[in-house]
Amino acid sequence: MYSRLISALLALPIMAIVIAAIGGISADDIMKTVINGGVMKLHVAYATTIIGAILAELINKHGIAKALVRWVAEYSGDNPFLLGIFLVLITALLFSSLGGLGAVIMVGTVILPVMLSLGFDSKAAGALYLFGISLGGMFNLANWQLYMEVLRISQTEIIAYVLPFALGIFFIISIFLLIELKQLRNLKYIFIIALLIGFYYINEHNRLIVSGNVIAGNLPDNTLSHSSIFAFIIAFICLCIYALIRYIRKDNNLSGLAFLTPVVPLVLVLCCHWDIISAFIAGILYGVLVTWSRQSVNLLTRSIIEGAAAVVPAVVLMMGIGMLLMAVMHPNIANAMEPLIKYIVPTHAMSYVLVFTLVAPLALYRGPLSLWGMGSGIVVLIQKATTLSSQALMSMLMSVGQLQGICDPTNTHNVWIATYLGVDTLSLLKKTLIYTWVAVFFGLVLAIILGYVPR
């Protein structure tokens, strides 16, 4: 993969079969367990990815993403720092639902010219866009499902880590903006952002102490709120009436309510504790009804077909990940690898932070620290062979994953952004590397603070 001779879509299943063969797994077991069982291993993640892609395609076809970016650019004033912050947040909001190269191109052709018009050079604009995509990816519910499937971790545990980690990354992005713009007047905004984030951390810390759940692994499991279901039914009835009014009036304009479409699934998961698939379906219903027109049924049908087609590569990649998981979970492989894993993987706070910070580049090129690559198999071995908790492994993968998502020169979105801006992918790597590595360090330290790793 590093030399671009083979793609991850092919490399992972080939690696799974080769590992199984070297480990002495019988041909019958390779067929039944590794291949057949592996293809179906992450079936919930496939379904989540496809339904999320339908919502993303719906947002795309109605022009919600482009309209939202233009609206922010028009009404956020002429301060480059504030506008840069708003554009990063809007990018993050959009990519909490969107995904794939098509979405990167669609949003990038609108947002990058705005950044360049603010006075950012091409590399800084590309870096900001990458930061926004990665920040949004942390809240992409389809991505959460993969963590839940591989690590057997709950939504509540993911939320407990993602929220404070995302705030820390947002502060690092603010520092990047301050340095790039070289204007001392922006220090007051950094001070305000730091105060707000600090207030959140203090409030969250006090809440955990009062509830007696300092260790995030012992957080109470939030159940689905019946009041939220009742509220959604009422809202659905109101939206149906709203859609009928639009139909009668032949209103084809994009309503301001449509801008909330990417937010609906997030709110239902974060605040109402809905399951991810249910939240996506609710988001699709909301998006269809608030944009209702005589073409809505056709648009929804096309969104279903084209959205599902757009994520076929991701689904095939997950099949390869499932095969790799089944191969390394086989007793022949797991027992052989256990002594080595125990010896090299750090399990205490200081070594956990130092070692994984130093080896974070192993997440690049779908390497052994990338959940979307070889790491999916390695992490299962680590989980079985060491005392590291699922929360500690999730924190490590999310932290080092920032390096892969933002900096990797072989990412298709990095290549497109660099080409569009007329720069080299390595220049984007250099521009973002230090800030991203700081984010990796912060994410690992946060895992210690939350009690995921013994001190």
C-alpha positions, 0 to 999 in steps of 0.5 A: 500500500505504501508503494501504491502497488495494491489498495487496502480493499485488496490488501486486507483480505489477502493479509487475512488469508495469508495470516490464517495459512501461516498460522496453520488454520485448516482450509475448511476453517479459512473458508467457513470462519475467516472468509464467510464469517469475516464478510458478515462480521461487521454487518451492523456497521455495513447497514449503518454506513449505507443508511448514513450515506443515504442521508449524506446524499440527500443533504447533497442533492438538496444543496444544503451543504453549499447553502450552509457554507455560503450563509455562514460566509455572508453573515459572519462578518469580515474578521478572518479569525472568526470566519475561519472558526465558523468555517471549520465548525460548519465543515465539521458539522457537515462531515458528521453526516457526509463522507467520501471523496464526492462530499469533500469535493462538493464542500471544498469547491465552496469553502476553499475559495472563501478561505483563500479570499480571507487571506489564507495561503493555499497550504493554510486553507487546505490544512484548515479544511482537513482539520474541519473534516477530521473534527466532523469525522469524530462525530460521524455516527457511522464511524462510531459503529465500527468502534462499537463492533470491533471493540464491543464498546457502547455509545455512552463510552464513545460520547464520554471520550469524544466530546472532551477530545473534540474540544481539545482539538478545536482549541489546537485548531484555534492556535493554528489560526492565531499563528497563521493570521499573525494578529495579536488582536485575535488573542482575546478570542483564544482567551474566550475559547480557552475559558469556555472549554475550561469551564466545560472540563471543570463542570464535567469533572465535578459532575463525575465526582458528584455521581461517583463515576470518576472512571468513564468506564463506570458511566451510567448507561443511558437508556432511550428516553420515551419522552424523546420518542413522543416528542419526535412523533409530535414533530413528525406530524407537524413536519407532515403538515408543513410538507403538505403546505409546501406541496400545495403552495408549490414551494421549491425554496430551501427552507431554513429548517433544512440546515438542521438536517445534519444536526438531527441524528447527532442530537438524537444520539447525544441527547436522547440516546437513540440508536445510531441507525434509528437516528439516521432514519429520523434524520432522513425523514426530517430532511425529506419533509422540510424540503418537500416538493413534487420531486421529493419521492424521486430525489429520495429514491435517487439518494438511496441508490446513489448513496448506497453506491457511494459507500460500496468501497467502504463496505468492501473495506469493512469486509476485509477488516472482518476477515482480518478480525476473524483470522487473528481471533482464531486460537492458532493466531491469538495464542501465538501472538499473545507473548509478543503483544504482552511484551511490547504493548504499554499498559501503564499511564506513562508508557501508554502516553509516551509509546503511542505518541512516538509510534503514532505514524504507524497509523499512516498507510492503513498501518498497525494503528489504523482501525480502518486497516491492519490495526483492526486485527492488531487491536483485537489481539491487544484486547485479548492479551493485555489488561488495557480496557476497551476505552483505552484502546478506543482512545488510542485509536481515535488519537493516533487516527487523527494523524492518518485522517489529517496528514496521510499523503495517500488519502484521496481527500488529501490528494484532491485538496492538494491538487485543487489548491495547486500544492503538494500533498507533502506540503499539507503533511508538513503544515499539519503534522506538528498540530496533529501530533499535539492532538495525539498527545492530548488524546492519550493524556485525556485517556489517563485523566478519564481513568482508562489506563492505570497510573 
